[in-house]
Amino acid sequence: MSLTEFLDKLGEADEPPKYSELLRVSGLTSEETLEFKAAWPPIADSRKREVMTKLVELCEGNVELDFSAAFKVCLDDADEVVREKAAQGLWDCDDRTIIRPLIRL
């Protein structure tokens, strides 16, 4: 499943996303990160919260997964729960570019 297909399905489906589908968000390239950033805002807040909760659970259970690009995008989300989950997901990130967004939070 391509990232575009995944994001389309995420925004339209009523059923919760499967953990296996969420793996598509691991290791996003720069181009994919831009695609994710563009597709993320129109998704319902409840769905975003659900996705972020599952991404945090996945990265805590498997250190080889890298959702940092998605978490960084979500630090600027309008929903405070999504921003909180994004910060939780970045707990082990050593990228200095997240310092300012985290301070703003």
N, C-alpha and C positions, 0 to 999 in steps of 0.2 A: 504494500500500500504506500503510495507516495504521500509526501507531507501535505500536499494540496488536498488529496482525497481524505486524509485523516482530519484535517482542519474543517473541511466541508461537512464531514460526517459528525464531527464534534459539535458544530453549531446547529445542526438540524435534528439529530437523533434525540429521542426521548429516553432511550435506554442508557445506563451509565457506561462510560468507556471501559473497555477491558484493559487490564494491566498490560497485556501483550501488545495492544495497539498504542499504548502510551510510550512504549519503548521507541517509537518513531521519533520522539522529541529529544532523545538522547543524542548528544554529539552533533548538534546543528551546525552547519557551515554558516558563514557570514550571510550568504544569499538566503539560506533557509531561515535564518534568524529574522531577516527583513520580511520574509513571507509570513512567518509566525507573528511578528509585530503588527503587520497589516491585518491579519485575519482574527487576531485575538479580541480586540475591543467590542465587536458586535455580539460576541457570545454572551449568553445570559450569565449574570453574576453567580447564580446557584451552580451552574455547570462549571464555571471557572473555579469556584471554591472546591468542588468535587475533584476536578482535575489536579489542582494544586496539592490537595491533601494526598492524593494517590501518588503524585510525583515525589513528594517529600518521603512518603513511606517507601517507595521504590529505591530512592537513592540512599536511604538509611539502611536498607537491606542488602544493597549491592554497591560497593564502592567503585565498581567499574563503570557504572552508569554516570553520564554527565549531562545533567539538565540545567547547568549553570546559565547557558544562553537564554533559555526560557525563563528561568528565575530572574535574571537581570531585566528582561523585558517587563516582567510582572511587578517589579519594584515600583513602577510608575502607574500601575493600574488604579482605576478610580475606586475600586472596592478595597476597604481597609483589611478585610480578612485575606484577600488574595495577596496584598502586599506583605502581610504578616507571614503567610505561608512561603512566599518567595524569599523573605529574609531567613526563615528557618531552613530552607533548602540550600542557602548559601553559607551555612555555618562553617564549612571547611574550605571555602573558596579563598585563595590567596591573591586574587586579582585586585590590585589597588584601585581600579576604576569604580569599584562598588562602595568605596568609603563615603563619598559624598551622598549618593542616594540613600545609604543607610543612615547617615547623619540627619538627612532631611526627614526620614521617618521618625 
